[in-house]
Amino acid sequence: MKMKADVVIVGTGVGGLFSALNLPRDKKIIMITKSDLESSDSFLAQGGICVLQDDSDYDSYFEDTMRAGHYENRKESVDIMIRSSREIIHDLIGYGVEFQKRDGQAGSLPEDRTETEKTEDGSWLKQYAFTREGAHSKPRILFHEDITGKEITSKLLSQVKMLDNVKIYEYTTMTDIIEENGECRGIVAVERNGEKLEIRADYTVFASGGIGGLYKHSTNFPHLTGDALEISKKHGVRLEHLDYVQIHPTTLYSKKPGRRFLISESVRGEGAVLLDKNMHRFTDELQPRDVVTKAIQKQMEKDGTDHVWLSMKNIDKKTILKHFPNIYHHCLEEGYDVTKEPIPVVPAQHYFMGGIWVDSDSMTSMERLYAVGETSCNGVHGANRLASNSLLESLVFAKRAAQKISREYAGEENIEEQDRMRA
């Protein structure tokens, strides 16, 4: 089956959805996803999303991100992400996303704000509650219980479904891109029934997620196997830092195979501590993820165990039930009451910092091909991602990709208009 679109987007997580929402409404967009619409890792994000509350926090936020990334981050990208954060949060709230407020009630902005107010004046953010996670020098993370990713992604998905110019195909897997004269002119895909699709498009956006499906133990969905990376490699598209893989320190230990349930870093940010087999604390839980992971692995080797323990004893029950209801109920289903006892945790593959090299507008080394989210590498995260920067980074650079494509269309249309006038 041959199809034509203006833009084809591979993936329906926050990167793909936000790209679609920021593209011109008069452009035909086709989106595909390898599984169902809810099976993207964006839905799984628990902790929250960072934001620059006020300009006084810029230096510390920048330094926290760089330090966590072992100073291998691309400074320009870090700066863009931080300075764009208020605008992105404002956009999300406008789409109906609810973050926890200081009075304990989730809610949206009571009134609209001008461009200047939303980017330069962060006073409207003071109504919201903020939490802190590992390697952050201060609380700067907005959240919705412990299902922030689900809250954001579901609201964006609802908005995209209302767009007349967007068509979404589930259970459709990209198998190749269409390359002509060194440019990307669409993709080749296959549906669940085996039917092959040739989707030709002016522009292509990869938003297909990470590589967790390649690992035995991962917090990712198993169908996320780095397809875009393999296809890019085949076509000579530049890749970067393929060895930058983050292991999350705390996932719920289980002898059963399959995806690991994440125990959000914000649990440790609120006071949870790691314990050895003798129930003694053995590390600083708020260090960068790779440092905490190494400490856990070292302790397991020392103790001869296949997990350590995480205790939430320092967090009052009301906070646990209010801030971490999803974690509480999941652990209860596994036989652990986190309000009364520690839970077994173990590190597992979580995030991919490398990927398809992109510039500050998310354009790859191939003309007309863009990449956003975890499948891309814009250098924000360096060698190790700072907690709760993933959703923000995906959204910031997805919007920039859409804006660049929009400018490209505007330029083409201006040229066509000039040609018509000359004729």
BALOMAR-340198 format. One record per residue (C-alpha): x, y, z; residue number from 1; residue in one letter. Coordinates in Angstrom, 3 decimals. Layout:
REC:X:Y:Z:k:r
REC:X:Y:Z:NUM:a
...
This chain:
REC:X:Y:Z:k:r
REC:0.000:0.000:0.000:1:m
REC:1.377:3.407:-0.987:2:k
REC:0.488:6.467:1.059:3:m
REC:1.408:10.152:0.964:4:k
REC:1.802:12.603:3.831:5:a
REC:3.502:15.899:4.446:6:d
REC:5.143:14.591:7.624:7:v
REC:5.451:11.029:8.919:8:v
REC:6.217:10.529:12.603:9:i
REC:7.494:7.197:13.912:10:v
REC:6.394:6.864:17.538:11:g
REC:3.540:8.142:19.688:12:t
REC:5.292:9.012:22.949:13:g
REC:5.667:12.604:24.117:14:v
REC:8.245:13.379:21.430:15:g
REC:6.063:12.236:18.559:16:g
REC:2.847:13.689:19.981:17:l
REC:4.361:17.099:20.749:18:f
REC:5.886:17.240:17.288:19:s
REC:2.461:16.647:15.755:20:a
REC:0.820:19.285:17.963:21:l
REC:3.355:21.917:16.921:22:n
REC:3.227:21.286:13.162:23:l
REC:0.980:23.374:10.880:24:p
REC:-2.643:22.252:10.914:25:r
REC:-2.810:22.334:7.118:26:d
REC:-0.177:19.606:6.791:27:k
REC:-1.169:15.950:6.548:28:k
REC:0.548:13.940:9.259:29:i
REC:0.782:10.153:9.534:30:i
REC:1.940:8.665:12.838:31:m
REC:2.793:5.008:13.390:32:i
REC:3.516:3.084:16.564:33:t
REC:4.948:-0.401:16.928:34:k
REC:2.440:-1.472:19.587:35:s
REC:-0.739:0.097:20.998:36:d
REC:-0.957:3.799:21.812:37:l
REC:-0.454:3.333:25.554:38:e
REC:2.671:1.176:25.241:39:s
REC:5.273:3.928:25.023:40:s
REC:7.841:4.529:27.739:41:d
REC:6.541:8.079:28.085:42:s
REC:3.522:6.596:29.889:43:f
REC:5.856:4.914:32.401:44:l
REC:7.725:8.002:33.622:45:a
REC:7.016:8.350:37.327:46:q
REC:9.073:11.069:38.977:47:g
REC:8.241:14.283:37.158:48:g
REC:9.501:17.004:34.853:49:i
REC:12.074:19.674:35.637:50:c
REC:11.492:23.386:35.187:51:v
REC:13.491:26.547:35.809:52:l
REC:11.452:28.172:38.570:53:q
REC:13.318:31.479:38.460:54:d
REC:16.521:32.830:36.969:55:d
REC:18.383:32.443:40.253:56:s
REC:18.261:28.656:39.778:57:d
REC:19.752:28.691:36.256:58:y
REC:23.382:28.206:37.260:59:d
REC:22.681:25.386:39.722:60:s
REC:20.298:23.610:37.312:61:y
REC:22.902:23.866:34.534:62:f
REC:25.662:22.619:36.829:63:e
REC:23.528:19.737:38.170:64:d
REC:22.808:18.579:34.598:65:t
REC:26.456:18.876:33.558:66:m
REC:27.805:17.183:36.677:67:r
REC:25.410:14.252:36.366:68:a
REC:26.452:13.913:32.701:69:g
REC:30.164:13.875:33.674:70:h
REC:30.588:17.165:31.789:71:y
REC:30.257:15.398:28.456:72:e
REC:27.001:17.247:27.734:73:n
REC:26.587:19.585:24.782:74:r
REC:26.377:22.938:26.593:75:k
REC:24.271:24.624:23.908:76:e
REC:21.607:21.925:24.206:77:s
REC:21.550:22.109:28.003:78:v
REC:21.073:25.876:27.813:79:d
REC:18.250:25.545:25.271:80:i
REC:16.459:22.938:27.392:81:m
REC:16.634:24.938:30.620:82:i
REC:15.631:28.260:29.073:83:r
REC:12.718:26.606:27.216:84:s
REC:11.369:24.783:30.272:85:s
REC:8.819:27.376:31.448:86:r
REC:7.356:27.702:27.974:87:e
REC:6.999:23.920:27.724:88:i
REC:5.288:23.651:31.124:89:i
REC:2.958:26.485:30.134:90:h
REC:2.118:24.599:26.920:91:d
REC:1.409:21.393:28.836:92:l
REC:-0.902:23.134:31.286:93:i
REC:-2.689:24.657:28.310:94:g
REC:-3.279:21.136:26.993:95:y
REC:-4.889:20.160:30.287:96:g
REC:-1.938:18.580:32.087:97:v
REC:-2.348:18.841:35.857:98:e
REC:0.573:19.168:38.258:99:f
REC:0.412:19.014:42.023:100:q
REC:-0.231:22.371:43.659:101:k
REC:1.151:23.586:46.964:102:r
REC:-2.228:23.276:48.634:103:d
REC:-2.336:19.622:47.658:104:g
REC:-4.768:20.086:44.803:105:q
REC:-3.781:19.434:41.178:106:a
REC:-4.895:22.092:38.730:107:g
REC:-4.270:24.206:35.647:108:s
REC:-3.331:27.848:35.259:109:l
REC:-6.267:30.089:36.201:110:p
REC:-5.539:32.452:33.333:111:e
REC:-3.520:32.699:30.160:112:d
REC:-0.172:34.426:30.091:113:r
REC:1.648:36.421:27.463:114:t
REC:4.761:35.118:25.727:115:e
REC:6.918:37.377:27.907:116:t
REC:5.256:36.268:31.146:117:e
REC:5.518:32.544:30.434:118:k
REC:9.200:32.673:29.463:119:t
REC:10.622:35.466:31.593:120:e
REC:8.409:35.595:34.661:121:d
REC:8.139:32.341:36.547:122:g
REC:5.920:33.725:39.331:123:s
REC:2.939:31.681:38.127:124:w
REC:4.934:28.528:38.946:125:l
REC:4.923:29.345:42.663:126:k
REC:1.440:27.863:43.026:127:q
REC:2.855:24.398:42.284:128:y
REC:4.573:21.872:44.542:129:a
REC:8.105:20.770:43.664:130:f
REC:10.002:17.646:44.602:131:t
REC:13.695:16.804:44.525:132:r
REC:15.511:13.797:43.097:133:e
REC:19.032:12.437:43.049:134:g
REC:21.840:14.804:41.955:135:a
REC:19.551:17.855:42.103:136:h
REC:20.822:20.610:44.385:137:s
REC:17.264:21.811:45.083:138:k
REC:13.611:20.895:44.393:139:p
REC:12.700:21.864:40.804:140:r
REC:10.557:18.944:39.654:141:i
REC:6.833:19.235:38.932:142:l
REC:4.840:16.040:39.361:143:f
REC:1.424:14.409:39.227:144:h
REC:1.399:11.767:41.970:145:e
REC:3.874:9.133:40.746:146:d
REC:2.413:8.880:37.243:147:i
REC:3.629:12.138:35.717:148:t
REC:4.479:10.514:32.392:149:g
REC:1.009:9.028:32.083:150:k
REC:-0.620:12.363:32.939:151:e
REC:1.377:14.258:30.308:152:i
REC:1.291:11.633:27.562:153:t
REC:-2.397:10.818:27.898:154:s
REC:-3.363:14.503:27.724:155:k
REC:-1.175:15.083:24.657:156:l
REC:-2.562:11.956:23.007:157:l
REC:-6.119:13.191:23.568:158:s
REC:-5.200:16.480:21.899:159:q
REC:-3.625:14.761:18.890:160:v
REC:-6.648:12.498:18.442:161:k
REC:-8.766:15.614:17.967:162:m
REC:-6.659:16.835:15.042:163:l
REC:-8.253:16.289:11.636:164:d
REC:-4.864:16.395:9.908:165:n
REC:-3.376:13.471:11.853:166:v
REC:-3.879:9.767:11.153:167:k
REC:-2.431:7.205:13.589:168:i
REC:-1.623:3.573:12.747:169:y
REC:-1.100:1.176:15.651:170:e
REC:0.828:-2.113:15.509:171:y
REC:2.834:-0.806:12.573:172:t
REC:6.618:-1.260:12.504:173:t
REC:9.076:0.809:10.497:174:m
REC:11.451:-1.422:8.530:175:t
REC:13.315:1.151:6.424:176:d
REC:13.381:4.715:5.183:177:i
REC:12.976:5.909:1.597:178:i
REC:16.228:7.582:0.568:179:e
REC:16.449:9.569:-2.655:180:e
REC:19.465:11.669:-3.619:181:n
REC:20.745:11.572:-0.061:182:g
REC:17.457:12.830:1.394:183:e
REC:14.812:11.044:3.441:184:c
REC:11.524:10.937:1.574:185:r
REC:9.481:8.787:3.929:186:g
REC:9.473:5.322:5.432:187:i
REC:8.669:1.700:4.709:188:v
REC:6.647:-0.108:7.368:189:a
REC:4.724:-3.318:7.929:190:v
REC:1.362:-3.737:9.649:191:e
REC:0.486:-6.509:12.089:192:r
REC:-1.272:-8.456:9.306:193:n
REC:1.942:-8.403:7.287:194:g
REC:0.859:-5.775:4.796:195:e
REC:3.711:-3.565:3.647:196:k
REC:3.276:0.213:3.675:197:l
REC:5.246:2.767:1.693:198:e
REC:4.634:6.153:3.277:199:i
REC:6.155:8.978:1.250:200:r
REC:6.550:12.289:3.049:201:a
REC:8.323:15.621:2.752:202:d
REC:9.725:15.205:6.248:203:y
REC:10.237:12.266:8.605:204:t
REC:10.517:12.413:12.395:205:v
REC:11.934:9.486:14.357:206:f
REC:10.412:9.403:17.860:207:a
REC:10.663:5.672:18.401:208:s
REC:12.119:5.482:21.905:209:g
REC:15.017:3.610:23.452:210:g
REC:16.727:0.234:23.373:211:i
REC:15.462:-1.505:26.528:212:g
REC:14.006:-4.426:24.596:213:g
REC:17.563:-5.539:23.826:214:l
REC:18.215:-6.160:27.543:215:y
REC:17.147:-9.035:29.777:216:k
REC:16.290:-6.659:32.631:217:h
REC:14.904:-3.243:31.702:218:s
REC:12.235:-0.778:32.796:219:t
REC:11.367:-0.281:29.105:220:n
REC:8.665:-1.947:27.045:221:f
REC:10.162:-5.005:25.277:222:p
REC:9.222:-3.831:21.771:223:h
REC:11.610:-0.856:22.033:224:l
REC:14.588:-2.365:20.244:225:t
REC:16.336:0.589:18.604:226:g
REC:14.869:0.090:15.138:227:d
REC:15.594:3.673:14.078:228:a
REC:19.250:3.235:15.045:229:l
REC:19.700:0.168:12.849:230:e
REC:17.990:1.842:9.910:231:i
REC:20.056:4.997:10.380:232:s
REC:23.270:2.968:10.490:233:k
REC:22.272:1.215:7.268:234:k
REC:21.837:4.567:5.512:235:h
REC:24.956:6.202:6.908:236:g
REC:23.092:8.598:9.200:237:v
REC:25.406:9.820:11.945:238:r
REC:25.115:8.100:15.326:239:l
REC:26.691:9.188:18.598:240:e
REC:27.641:7.709:21.983:241:h
REC:26.040:4.297:21.510:242:l
REC:27.720:3.093:24.721:243:d
REC:25.959:5.694:26.906:244:y
REC:23.382:3.478:28.581:245:v
REC:21.908:4.354:31.961:246:q
REC:21.120:1.734:34.580:247:i
REC:18.451:2.852:37.053:248:h
REC:19.451:2.027:40.639:249:p
REC:16.056:1.037:41.997:250:t
REC:13.601:-1.295:40.308:251:t
REC:11.432:-3.721:42.247:252:l
REC:13.244:-7.036:42.479:253:y
REC:11.411:-10.043:41.133:254:s
REC:12.422:-13.565:40.152:255:k
REC:9.907:-13.400:37.322:256:k
REC:11.252:-12.458:33.866:257:p
REC:9.995:-9.390:32.009:258:g
REC:9.921:-5.620:32.360:259:r
REC:11.070:-4.308:35.730:260:r
REC:8.808:-1.991:37.742:261:f
REC:10.539:1.300:38.430:262:l
REC:10.747:2.696:41.948:263:i
REC:10.959:6.406:41.216:264:s
REC:13.998:8.398:42.245:265:e
REC:11.657:10.888:43.876:266:s
REC:11.022:8.262:46.572:267:v
REC:14.654:8.683:47.597:268:r
REC:14.286:12.418:47.101:269:g
REC:11.557:12.384:49.752:270:e
REC:13.711:10.464:52.221:271:g
REC:13.823:6.740:51.370:272:a
REC:17.147:5.036:52.163:273:v
REC:19.028:2.026:50.792:274:l
REC:19.907:-0.805:53.174:275:l
REC:22.167:-3.851:52.963:276:d
REC:21.228:-7.389:54.041:277:k
REC:21.751:-6.384:57.683:278:n
REC:19.437:-3.376:57.264:279:m
REC:22.313:-0.893:57.492:280:h
REC:22.449:2.161:55.235:281:r
REC:25.439:1.978:52.873:282:f
REC:25.388:4.988:50.508:283:t
REC:24.131:8.510:49.819:284:d
REC:20.905:7.913:47.914:285:e
REC:20.862:11.344:46.259:286:l
REC:24.021:10.930:44.206:287:q
REC:23.785:10.631:40.396:288:p
REC:22.149:7.441:39.164:289:r
REC:25.312:5.795:37.885:290:d
REC:27.068:6.389:41.226:291:v
REC:24.167:4.918:43.243:292:v
REC:23.957:1.970:40.831:293:t
REC:27.643:1.156:41.324:294:k
REC:27.219:1.387:45.105:295:a
REC:24.310:-1.068:44.989:296:i
REC:26.169:-3.491:42.723:297:q
REC:29.207:-3.344:45.011:298:k
REC:27.028:-3.992:48.076:299:q
REC:25.250:-6.945:46.451:300:m
REC:28.609:-8.473:45.596:301:e
REC:29.842:-7.900:49.146:302:k
REC:26.677:-9.382:50.694:303:d
REC:26.341:-12.204:48.162:304:g
REC:22.755:-11.165:47.402:305:t
REC:20.811:-10.424:44.231:306:d
REC:19.139:-7.290:45.605:307:h
REC:19.347:-4.653:48.358:308:v
REC:16.531:-3.097:50.367:309:w
REC:14.804:0.280:50.066:310:l
REC:13.108:1.625:53.179:311:s
REC:10.458:4.377:53.126:312:m
REC:10.327:4.506:56.920:313:k
REC:11.409:8.165:56.863:314:n
REC:8.423:9.154:54.695:315:i
REC:5.113:9.555:56.500:316:d
REC:2.254:7.349:55.348:317:k
REC:0.141:10.276:54.161:318:k
REC:2.898:11.413:51.776:319:t
REC:3.378:7.887:50.453:320:i
REC:-0.328:7.412:49.719:321:l
REC:-0.661:10.876:48.206:322:k
REC:2.607:11.224:46.261:323:h
REC:3.312:7.583:45.411:324:f
REC:-0.049:5.791:45.126:325:p
REC:0.951:3.808:42.047:326:n
REC:4.148:2.535:43.663:327:i
REC:2.287:1.764:46.893:328:y
REC:-0.421:-0.292:45.173:329:h
REC:1.961:-2.123:42.848:330:h
REC:4.224:-3.140:45.716:331:c
REC:1.160:-4.233:47.700:332:l
REC:0.164:-6.495:44.796:333:e
REC:3.659:-8.013:44.970:334:e
REC:3.264:-8.642:48.715:335:g
REC:5.058:-5.613:50.169:336:y
REC:3.478:-2.848:52.249:337:d
REC:5.923:0.034:51.823:338:v
REC:4.405:1.855:54.805:339:t
REC:5.468:-1.004:57.092:340:k
REC:8.447:-2.779:55.522:341:e
REC:11.376:-2.270:53.135:342:p
REC:11.175:-3.548:49.555:343:i
REC:13.832:-5.429:47.556:344:p
REC:15.331:-3.384:44.735:345:v
REC:17.878:-4.052:42.000:346:v
REC:19.405:-1.967:39.182:347:p
REC:18.077:-2.446:35.635:348:a
REC:18.613:-0.861:32.219:349:q
REC:16.556:2.301:32.052:350:h
REC:17.623:4.958:29.555:351:y
REC:19.746:5.503:26.455:352:f
REC:21.708:8.757:26.353:353:m
REC:23.273:8.075:22.964:354:g
REC:21.449:7.661:19.675:355:g
REC:21.013:9.392:16.344:356:i
REC:23.056:12.591:16.294:357:w
REC:20.918:15.713:15.874:358:v
REC:21.577:19.445:15.869:359:d
REC:19.803:21.971:18.092:360:s
REC:16.713:21.781:15.861:361:d
REC:16.636:17.957:16.057:362:s
REC:17.741:17.520:12.445:363:m
REC:19.887:14.473:11.699:364:t
REC:22.837:14.348:9.304:365:s
REC:20.391:13.393:6.523:366:m
REC:18.281:16.097:4.918:367:e
REC:14.546:15.998:5.749:368:r
REC:15.084:13.486:8.582:369:l
REC:14.590:14.517:12.215:370:y
REC:14.895:12.580:15.472:371:a
REC:13.499:13.456:18.903:372:v
REC:13.287:11.867:22.329:373:g
REC:15.308:8.904:23.497:374:e
REC:16.201:7.714:20.001:375:t
REC:18.049:10.984:19.366:376:s
REC:21.256:12.379:20.827:377:c
REC:21.325:16.155:21.124:378:n
REC:23.897:16.014:23.911:379:g
REC:21.712:17.292:26.767:380:v
REC:22.323:14.295:28.994:381:h
REC:26.033:13.729:28.431:382:g
REC:27.169:10.351:29.700:383:a
REC:24.475:10.062:32.375:384:n
REC:21.005:11.628:32.461:385:r
REC:19.927:13.793:35.381:386:l
REC:16.632:12.621:36.879:387:a
REC:13.443:14.105:35.374:388:s
REC:15.221:15.766:32.464:389:n
REC:13.944:13.158:29.988:390:s
REC:10.360:14.372:29.515:391:l
REC:11.502:17.987:29.350:392:l
REC:14.277:17.292:26.851:393:e
REC:11.936:15.283:24.605:394:s
REC:9.300:18.022:24.598:395:l
REC:11.713:20.924:24.071:396:v
REC:13.438:19.380:21.090:397:f
REC:10.265:17.892:19.616:398:a
REC:8.825:21.398:19.492:399:k
REC:12.028:22.705:17.929:400:r
REC:11.850:19.992:15.251:401:a
REC:8.268:20.951:14.432:402:a
REC:9.167:24.636:14.340:403:q
REC:12.101:23.971:11.997:404:k
REC:9.914:21.916:9.659:405:i
REC:7.313:24.693:9.756:406:s
REC:9.972:27.226:8.773:407:r
REC:11.100:24.955:5.952:408:e
REC:7.547:24.796:4.630:409:y
REC:7.181:28.560:4.932:410:a
REC:10.398:29.045:2.974:411:g
REC:9.307:26.649:0.242:412:e
REC:5.947:28.358:-0.023:413:e
REC:7.625:31.767:-0.300:414:n
REC:9.831:30.492:-3.114:415:i
REC:6.800:29.032:-4.904:416:e
REC:4.950:32.347:-4.518:417:e
REC:7.930:34.257:-5.912:418:q
REC:8.103:31.859:-8.881:419:d
REC:4.404:32.393:-9.573:420:r
REC:4.835:36.168:-9.437:421:m
REC:7.783:36.026:-11.861:422:r
REC:5.787:33.793:-14.211:423:a
